[in-house]
Amino acid sequence: MADLQHQDFACHQSDKNTKPVTLASAATIAPTTKFTIVTGTVAIATITPPLSGYHELTLMFTTATPAAFPTTGNIGKAASPVQNQPIVLCYDPNTGKYWPSAL
């Protein structure tokens, strides 16, 4: 994903932006929109940054028992997502880590 698609990660979007996508959970995921629906129970350890600078991602897990984020990849703090409750992750380009919001 190029920084040219940065508007797909903006807080304010229109019907011209890419719609949210659904990804299967995996050790590494690569979101292409700010809001992403995640299925499955595999722990996400690494997120491929879609932009080079600061940005926020919102993930919503649809599985009843989503796996917790480990800190073995580029997620800076362990967190346990909850089914159908969006969780915001802030990317810090200085550390190269995503920091999950408090649940």
VEXLO-192584 format. One record per residue: residue in three letters; residue number from 1; x, y, z of N, C-alpha, C in turn. Coordinates in pm, 1 decimal. Layout:
<recs>
pase ala&bake NUM&nc1 X&nc2 Y&nc3 Z&cac1 X&cac2 Y&cac3 Z&cc1 X&cc2 Y&cc3 Z $
...
</recs>
This chain:
<recs>
pase met&bake 1&nc1 85.0&nc2 -116.9&nc3 0.0&cac1 0.0&cac2 0.0&cac3 0.0&cc1 89.2&cc2 122.8&cc3 0.0 $
pase ala&bake 2&nc1 58.1&nc2 212.5&nc3 -85.0&cac1 137.1&cac2 335.4&cac3 -94.4&cc1 74.9&cc2 444.9&cc3 -8.2 $
pase asp&bake 3&nc1 156.8&nc2 538.7&nc3 34.0&cac1 105.8&cac2 652.4&cac3 110.8&cc1 1.9&cc2 731.8&cc3 31.3 $
pase leu&bake 4&nc1 -5.2&nc2 711.0&nc3 -99.9&cac1 -103.6&cac2 781.2&cac3 -181.5&cc1 -246.5&cc2 742.4&cc3 -144.4 $
pase gln&bake 5&nc1 -266.2&nc2 628.0&nc3 -80.2&cac1 -398.9&cac2 585.5&cac3 -36.9&cc1 -428.0&cc2 629.1&cc3 106.4 $
pase his&bake 6&nc1 -355.7&nc2 729.0&nc3 156.9&cac1 -370.3&cac2 769.0&cac3 296.9&cc1 -512.2&cc2 809.1&cc3 332.0 $
pase gln&bake 7&nc1 -592.4&nc2 853.8&nc3 236.1&cac1 -729.7&cac2 895.0&cac3 268.0&cc1 -816.3&cc2 777.1&cc3 312.3 $
pase asp&bake 8&nc1 -777.3&nc2 654.9&nc3 276.4&cac1 -852.2&cac2 537.4&cac3 323.0&cc1 -827.7&cc2 512.0&cc3 471.3 $
pase phe&bake 9&nc1 -737.5&nc2 589.0&nc3 533.1&cac1 -707.6&cac2 576.2&cac3 675.4&cc1 -744.1&cc2 703.5&cc3 752.5 $
pase ala&bake 10&nc1 -808.9&nc2 798.0&nc3 685.1&cac1 -849.2&cac2 922.7&cac3 749.0&cc1 -970.1&cc2 898.5&cc3 839.5 $
pase cys&bake 11&nc1 -984.8&nc2 984.1&nc3 939.8&cac1 -1099.9&cac2 972.6&cac3 1031.1&cc1 -1230.6&cc2 1003.3&cc3 958.7 $
pase his&bake 12&nc1 -1228.8&nc2 1101.9&nc3 873.6&cac1 -1349.3&cac2 1141.7&cac3 801.3&cc1 -1340.9&cc2 1086.1&cc3 659.7 $
pase gln&bake 13&nc1 -1441.8&nc2 1009.3&nc3 623.2&cac1 -1440.9&cac2 947.9&cac3 491.7&cc1 -1576.7&cc2 967.4&cc3 425.3 $
pase ser&bake 14&nc1 -1578.9&nc2 947.9&nc3 296.3&cac1 -1703.5&cac2 957.1&cac3 221.0&cc1 -1731.7&cc2 823.2&cc3 153.9 $
pase asp&bake 15&nc1 -1837.2&nc2 819.9&nc3 77.3&cac1 -1870.4&cac2 697.4&cac3 5.8&cc1 -1773.4&cc2 670.8&cc3 -108.8 $
pase lys&bake 16&nc1 -1680.9&nc2 762.6&nc3 -131.2&cac1 -1578.4&cac2 743.4&cac3 -236.0&cc1 -1457.5&cc2 664.5&cc3 -185.6 $
pase asn&bake 17&nc1 -1445.0&nc2 653.3&nc3 -52.1&cac1 -1333.7&cac2 577.5&cac3 5.2&cc1 -1359.4&cc2 428.1&cc3 -7.0 $
pase thr&bake 18&nc1 -1251.4&nc2 351.6&nc3 4.9&cac1 -1261.6&cac2 206.1&cac3 5.2&cc1 -1341.4&cc2 162.7&cc3 127.6 $
pase lys&bake 19&nc1 -1434.1&nc2 71.8&nc3 108.2&cac1 -1516.2&cac2 21.6&cac3 218.9&cc1 -1431.3&cc2 -67.4&cc3 309.6 $
pase pro&bake 20&nc1 -1471.5&nc2 -82.3&nc3 437.2&cac1 -1397.1&cac2 -172.0&cac3 527.3&cc1 -1388.1&cc2 -312.9&cc3 468.4 $
pase val&bake 21&nc1 -1275.9&nc2 -377.0&nc3 495.4&cac1 -1253.3&cac2 -512.8&cac3 446.2&cc1 -1256.9&cc2 -611.0&cc3 563.1 $
pase thr&bake 22&nc1 -1270.8&nc2 -738.3&nc3 530.4&cac1 -1265.7&cac2 -845.3&cac3 629.5&cc1 -1139.9&cc2 -926.8&cc3 604.2 $
pase leu&bake 23&nc1 -1060.4&nc2 -946.3&nc3 710.5&cac1 -938.6&cac2 -1026.5&cac3 702.3&cc1 -949.1&cc2 -1143.7&cc3 798.9 $
pase ala&bake 24&nc1 -891.4&nc2 -1255.7&nc3 761.2&cac1 -878.8&cac2 -1367.9&cac3 853.6&cc1 -760.4&cc2 -1339.3&cc3 945.0 $
pase ser&bake 25&nc1 -776.8&nc2 -1367.8&nc3 1073.4&cac1 -665.1&cac2 -1345.5&cac3 1165.8&cc1 -549.7&cc2 -1437.8&cc3 1127.4 $
pase ala&bake 26&nc1 -430.4&nc2 -1386.1&nc3 1144.9&cac1 -308.3&cac2 -1459.8&cac3 1112.2&cc1 -196.2&cc2 -1397.6&cc3 1194.2 $
pase ala&bake 27&nc1 -81.5&nc2 -1460.5&nc3 1198.5&cac1 31.5&cac2 -1405.8&cac3 1273.3&cc1 67.1&cc2 -1266.7&cc3 1222.8 $
pase thr&bake 28&nc1 51.7&nc2 -1244.3&nc3 1091.7&cac1 75.0&cac2 -1113.3&cac3 1031.1&cc1 -45.2&cc2 -1076.9&cc3 945.8 $
pase ile&bake 29&nc1 -94.8&nc2 -954.7&nc3 964.3&cac1 -203.2&cac2 -906.3&cac3 878.9&cc1 -158.1&cc2 -776.5&cc3 813.0 $
pase ala&bake 30&nc1 -224.9&nc2 -741.3&nc3 702.7&cac1 -193.1&cac2 -619.6&cac3 628.6&cc1 -322.7&cc2 -545.6&cc3 596.1 $
pase pro&bake 31&nc1 -372.7&nc2 -465.5&nc3 690.6&cac1 -497.0&cac2 -390.9&cac3 665.8&cc1 -482.4&cc2 -292.6&cc3 549.2 $
pase thr&bake 32&nc1 -592.1&nc2 -273.5&nc3 476.5&cac1 -592.0&cac2 -180.2&cac3 364.1&cc1 -689.9&cc2 -65.7&cc3 385.4 $
pase thr&bake 33&nc1 -759.1&nc2 -65.0&nc3 498.8&cac1 -850.5&cac2 43.0&cac3 533.5&cc1 -838.4&cc2 71.5&cc3 682.8 $
pase lys&bake 34&nc1 -885.0&nc2 187.5&nc3 725.1&cac1 -876.6&cac2 226.4&cac3 866.2&cc1 -956.1&cc2 130.0&cc3 954.6 $
pase phe&bake 35&nc1 -1077.0&nc2 92.4&nc3 911.5&cac1 -1161.2&cac2 0.9&cac3 988.0&cc1 -1156.1&cc2 -135.5&cc3 920.7 $
pase thr&bake 36&nc1 -1115.5&nc2 -237.8&nc3 994.8&cac1 -1102.4&cac2 -372.5&cac3 940.1&cc1 -1173.8&cc2 -471.0&cc3 1030.4 $
pase ile&bake 37&nc1 -1251.9&nc2 -557.7&nc3 971.0&cac1 -1320.1&cac2 -664.7&cac3 1043.3&cc1 -1228.8&cc2 -786.7&cc3 1039.0 $
pase val&bake 38&nc1 -1210.4&nc2 -851.4&nc3 1154.3&cac1 -1118.7&cac2 -964.8&cac3 1163.8&cc1 -1195.9&cc2 -1088.1&cc3 1208.7 $
pase thr&bake 39&nc1 -1177.7&nc2 -1198.5&nc3 1135.8&cac1 -1239.3&cac2 -1325.7&cac3 1171.4&cc1 -1130.2&cc2 -1422.3&cc3 1215.9 $
pase gly&bake 40&nc1 -1167.7&nc2 -1525.6&nc3 1288.9&cac1 -1072.0&cac2 -1629.0&cac3 1326.5&cc1 -1015.3&cc2 -1609.9&cc3 1465.4 $
pase thr&bake 41&nc1 -934.5&nc2 -1708.2&nc3 1507.2&cac1 -882.5&cac2 -1709.9&cac3 1644.3&cc1 -730.1&cc2 -1710.7&cc3 1653.2 $
pase val&bake 42&nc1 -661.6&nc2 -1687.1&nc3 1542.4&cac1 -514.9&cac2 -1682.9&cac3 1543.8&cc1 -470.7&cc2 -1548.9&cc3 1601.9 $
pase ala&bake 43&nc1 -372.3&nc2 -1552.5&nc3 1690.0&cac1 -319.7&cac2 -1429.4&cac3 1750.4&cc1 -245.7&cc2 -1346.5&cc3 1645.6 $
pase ile&bake 44&nc1 -274.7&nc2 -1217.6&nc3 1641.7&cac1 -206.7&cac2 -1125.5&cac3 1550.7&cc1 -86.9&cc2 -1067.5&cc3 1624.7 $
pase ala&bake 45&nc1 32.1&nc2 -1100.3&nc3 1577.6&cac1 155.3&cac2 -1050.3&cac3 1640.5&cc1 213.5&cc2 -931.9&cc3 1564.1 $
pase thr&bake 46&nc1 191.6&nc2 -929.4&nc3 1432.7&cac1 252.6&cac2 -826.4&cac3 1349.3&cc1 148.5&cc2 -768.5&cc3 1254.1 $
pase ile&bake 47&nc1 150.3&nc2 -636.2&nc3 1242.8&cac1 66.1&cac2 -566.1&cac3 1146.8&cc1 159.1&cc2 -497.1&cc3 1048.5 $
pase thr&bake 48&nc1 140.2&nc2 -523.4&nc3 921.5&cac1 219.1&cac2 -456.9&cac3 819.2&cc1 167.5&cc2 -313.8&cc3 806.8 $
pase pro&bake 49&nc1 249.9&nc2 -213.9&nc3 840.2&cac1 201.9&cac2 -75.3&cac3 835.2&cc1 163.1&cc2 -34.9&cc3 692.6 $
pase pro&bake 50&nc1 40.1&nc2 12.4&nc3 674.4&cac1 -2.3&cac2 53.9&cac3 540.8&cc1 47.4&cc2 192.8&cc3 502.8 $
pase leu&bake 51&nc1 91.8&nc2 270.0&nc3 602.1&cac1 142.9&cac2 404.8&cac3 580.2&cc1 276.7&cc2 418.5&cc3 650.9 $
pase ser&bake 52&nc1 358.4&nc2 513.7&nc3 606.4&cac1 490.8&cac2 527.8&cac3 666.1&cc1 491.2&cc2 612.9&cc3 791.9 $
pase gly&bake 53&nc1 392.7&nc2 700.2&nc3 808.9&cac1 388.3&cac2 787.9&cac3 925.5&cc1 284.7&cc2 743.7&cc3 1026.7 $
pase tyr&bake 54&nc1 261.2&nc2 830.5&nc3 1125.2&cac1 161.1&cac2 800.6&cac3 1228.3&cc1 25.6&cc2 774.8&cc3 1162.6 $
pase his&bake 55&nc1 -43.0&nc2 674.2&nc3 1212.3&cac1 -179.1&cac2 645.8&cac3 1168.5&cc1 -247.4&cc2 560.2&cc3 1273.8 $
pase glu&bake 56&nc1 -377.2&nc2 547.6&nc3 1260.7&cac1 -455.6&cac2 464.7&cac3 1351.0&cc1 -531.5&cc2 360.3&cc3 1270.5 $
pase leu&bake 57&nc1 -540.7&nc2 242.2&nc3 1327.2&cac1 -621.5&cac2 135.1&cac3 1270.1&cc1 -728.0&cc2 98.3&cc3 1371.8 $
pase thr&bake 58&nc1 -843.8&nc2 60.3&nc3 1323.9&cac1 -949.2&cac2 10.1&cac3 1410.7&cc1 -980.8&cc2 -131.2&cc3 1364.5 $
pase leu&bake 59&nc1 -965.3&nc2 -225.9&nc3 1455.8&cac1 -995.5&cac2 -365.7&cac3 1425.5&cc1 -1118.4&cc2 -407.2&cc3 1505.6 $
pase met&bake 60&nc1 -1208.0&nc2 -483.1&nc3 1441.9&cac1 -1322.9&cac2 -539.2&cac3 1513.0&cc1 -1325.5&cc2 -689.8&cc3 1487.5 $
pase phe&bake 61&nc1 -1315.7&nc2 -765.9&nc3 1593.8&cac1 -1312.1&cac2 -911.7&cac3 1586.0&cc1 -1453.1&cc2 -967.3&cc3 1595.7 $
pase thr&bake 62&nc1 -1488.7&nc2 -1056.4&nc3 1503.1&cac1 -1623.1&cac2 -1113.8&cac3 1502.2&cc1 -1630.5&cc2 -1249.3&cc3 1570.8 $
pase thr&bake 63&nc1 -1517.1&nc2 -1307.3&nc3 1602.5&cac1 -1512.1&cac2 -1438.1&cac3 1667.2&cc1 -1543.2&cc2 -1423.6&cc3 1816.0 $
pase ala&bake 64&nc1 -1612.2&nc2 -1521.5&nc3 1872.8&cac1 -1649.2&cac2 -1516.2&cac3 2014.8&cc1 -1527.8&cc2 -1515.3&cc3 2106.6 $
pase thr&bake 65&nc1 -1418.3&nc2 -1578.3&nc3 2064.5&cac1 -1298.7&cac2 -1585.5&cac3 2148.6&cc1 -1175.0&cc2 -1542.4&cc3 2069.6 $
pase pro&bake 66&nc1 -1162.3&nc2 -1413.0&nc3 2037.4&cac1 -1042.5&cac2 -1369.8&cac3 1964.6&cc1 -918.7&cc2 -1383.1&cc3 2051.8 $
pase ala&bake 67&nc1 -807.6&nc2 -1414.5&nc3 1989.1&cac1 -682.1&cac2 -1431.3&cac3 2062.6&cc1 -624.7&cc2 -1295.7&cc3 2102.1 $
pase ala&bake 68&nc1 -553.8&nc2 -1293.5&nc3 2214.0&cac1 -488.4&cac2 -1171.8&cac3 2262.1&cc1 -371.7&cc2 -1136.2&cc3 2171.6 $
pase phe&bake 69&nc1 -337.6&nc2 -1006.7&nc3 2167.1&cac1 -220.5&cac2 -961.3&cac3 2093.2&cc1 -95.9&cc2 -994.8&cc3 2174.1 $
pase pro&bake 70&nc1 -4.0&nc2 -1072.7&nc3 2120.2&cac1 123.5&cac2 -1093.5&cac3 2189.7&cc1 216.5&cc2 -975.9&cc3 2160.4 $
pase thr&bake 71&nc1 327.0&nc2 -968.0&nc3 2229.8&cac1 423.2&cac2 -860.1&cac3 2204.6&cc1 547.7&cc2 -912.5&cc3 2133.1 $
pase thr&bake 72&nc1 531.8&nc2 -1022.1&nc3 2061.5&cac1 645.1&cac2 -1081.1&cac3 1990.5&cc1 670.4&cc2 -1015.8&cc3 1855.7 $
pase gly&bake 73&nc1 575.9&nc2 -935.5&nc3 1807.0&cac1 591.5&cac2 -869.0&cac3 1677.9&cc1 602.6&cc2 -718.9&cc3 1696.6 $
pase asn&bake 74&nc1 519.5&nc2 -644.5&nc3 1624.4&cac1 528.1&cac2 -498.8&cac3 1634.0&cc1 409.4&cc2 -436.9&cc3 1708.9 $
pase ile&bake 75&nc1 348.7&nc2 -513.5&nc3 1797.4&cac1 245.5&cac2 -459.6&cac3 1884.7&cc1 310.9&cc2 -437.2&cc3 2020.6 $
pase gly&bake 76&nc1 308.4&nc2 -311.9&nc3 2066.5&cac1 388.3&cac2 -271.8&cac3 2181.3&cc1 336.3&cc2 -312.0&cc3 2317.1 $
pase lys&bake 77&nc1 209.9&nc2 -351.3&nc3 2325.4&cac1 150.8&cac2 -385.3&cac3 2454.8&cc1 49.7&cc2 -496.3&cc3 2434.5 $
pase ala&bake 78&nc1 54.1&nc2 -596.1&nc3 2520.5&cac1 -42.7&cac2 -705.3&cac3 2511.0&cc1 -182.7&cc2 -650.1&cc3 2537.8 $
pase ala&bake 79&nc1 -279.5&nc2 -699.8&nc3 2464.1&cac1 -419.1&cac2 -659.8&cac3 2482.5&cc1 -507.6&cc2 -775.5&cc3 2440.3 $
pase ser&bake 80&nc1 -623.5&nc2 -782.9&nc3 2501.5&cac1 -718.4&cac2 -889.5&cac3 2469.9&cc1 -842.6&cc2 -829.7&cc3 2405.3 $
pase pro&bake 81&nc1 -856.9&nc2 -847.7&nc3 2274.6&cac1 -975.9&cac2 -795.1&cac3 2208.1&cc1 -1102.1&cc2 -869.7&cc3 2252.3 $
pase val&bake 82&nc1 -1214.8&nc2 -803.3&nc3 2234.6&cac1 -1344.9&cac2 -858.5&cac3 2271.2&cc1 -1430.5&cc2 -864.4&cc3 2145.2 $
pase gln&bake 83&nc1 -1512.0&nc2 -966.8&nc3 2133.4&cac1 -1597.1&cac2 -983.0&cac3 2015.6&cc1 -1684.5&cc2 -859.2&cc3 1993.5 $
pase asn&bake 84&nc1 -1689.5&nc2 -812.5&nc3 1869.9&cac1 -1774.7&cac2 -702.0&cac3 1824.6&cc1 -1751.0&cc2 -571.0&cc3 1899.9 $
pase gln&bake 85&nc1 -1632.9&nc2 -552.4&nc3 1955.7&cac1 -1595.7&cac2 -426.4&cac3 2020.3&cc1 -1471.0&cc2 -373.4&cc3 1950.5 $
pase pro&bake 86&nc1 -1483.8&nc2 -265.1&nc3 1874.6&cac1 -1367.6&cac2 -212.3&cac3 1803.4&cc1 -1253.6&cc2 -176.2&cc3 1898.3 $
pase ile&bake 87&nc1 -1132.6&nc2 -202.9&nc3 1853.1&cac1 -1012.5&cac2 -165.7&cac3 1928.0&cc1 -925.2&cc2 -81.8&cc3 1835.1 $
pase val&bake 88&nc1 -879.4&nc2 31.4&nc3 1885.8&cac1 -796.7&cac2 123.6&cac3 1807.1&cc1 -650.0&cc2 95.7&cc3 1837.7 $
pase leu&bake 89&nc1 -570.0&nc2 89.9&nc3 1732.9&cac1 -425.1&cac2 74.0&cac3 1747.7&cc1 -358.1&cc2 194.4&cc3 1683.9 $
pase cys&bake 90&nc1 -273.0&nc2 260.7&nc3 1760.2&cac1 -200.5&cac2 379.3&cac3 1713.3&cc1 -58.7&cc2 338.0&cc3 1676.0 $
pase tyr&bake 91&nc1 -16.1&nc2 376.1&nc3 1556.0&cac1 117.3&cac2 341.0&cac3 1509.2&cc1 215.2&cc2 453.9&cc3 1538.6 $
pase asp&bake 92&nc1 323.1&nc2 421.5&nc3 1606.3&cac1 430.2&cac2 516.5&cac3 1636.3&cc1 547.5&cc2 485.8&cc3 1543.6 $
pase pro&bake 93&nc1 571.3&nc2 570.6&nc3 1442.4&cac1 680.7&cac2 542.3&cac3 1350.1&cc1 818.7&cc2 551.6&cc3 1415.0 $
pase asn&bake 94&nc1 829.4&nc2 616.6&nc3 1531.0&cac1 958.1&cac2 624.4&cac3 1600.4&cc1 1000.7&cc2 488.9&cc3 1655.9 $
pase thr&bake 95&nc1 904.7&nc2 412.9&nc3 1706.2&cac1 935.0&cac2 280.8&cac3 1762.3&cc1 901.5&cc2 167.9&cc3 1666.0 $
pase gly&bake 96&nc1 820.7&nc2 197.7&nc3 1563.8&cac1 776.5&cac2 93.8&cac3 1470.8&cc1 675.5&cc2 -0.3&cc3 1534.8 $
pase lys&bake 97&nc1 603.8&nc2 49.5&nc3 1636.1&cac1 509.1&cac2 -35.4&cac3 1709.9&cc1 368.3&cc2 22.4&cc3 1704.7 $
pase tyr&bake 98&nc1 271.3&nc2 -69.4&nc3 1712.9&cac1 130.6&cac2 -33.2&cac3 1729.3&cc1 97.0&cc2 -41.7&cc3 1877.5 $
pase trp&bake 99&nc1 26.6&nc2 59.3&nc3 1925.9&cac1 -12.7&cac2 64.3&cac3 2066.7&cc1 -164.1&cc2 56.9&cc3 2074.8 $
pase pro&bake 100&nc1 -216.8&nc2 -52.8&nc3 2133.7&cac1 -362.5&cac2 -68.5&cac3 2142.8&cc1 -422.6&cc2 25.1&cc3 2247.3 $
pase ser&bake 101&nc1 -545.7&nc2 65.7&nc3 2220.0&cac1 -618.3&cac2 148.7&cac3 2316.4&cc1 -658.6&cc2 64.8&cc3 2435.7 $
pase ala&bake 102&nc1 -691.6&nc2 132.8&nc3 2544.7&cac1 -738.7&cac2 62.7&cac3 2663.9&cc1 -876.8&cc2 5.9&cc3 2635.1 $
pase leu&bake 103&nc1 -898.9&nc2 -113.5&nc3 2681.5&cac1 -1030.4&cac2 -176.7&cac3 2659.9&cc1 -1118.2&cc2 -153.3&cc3 2779.2 $
</recs>
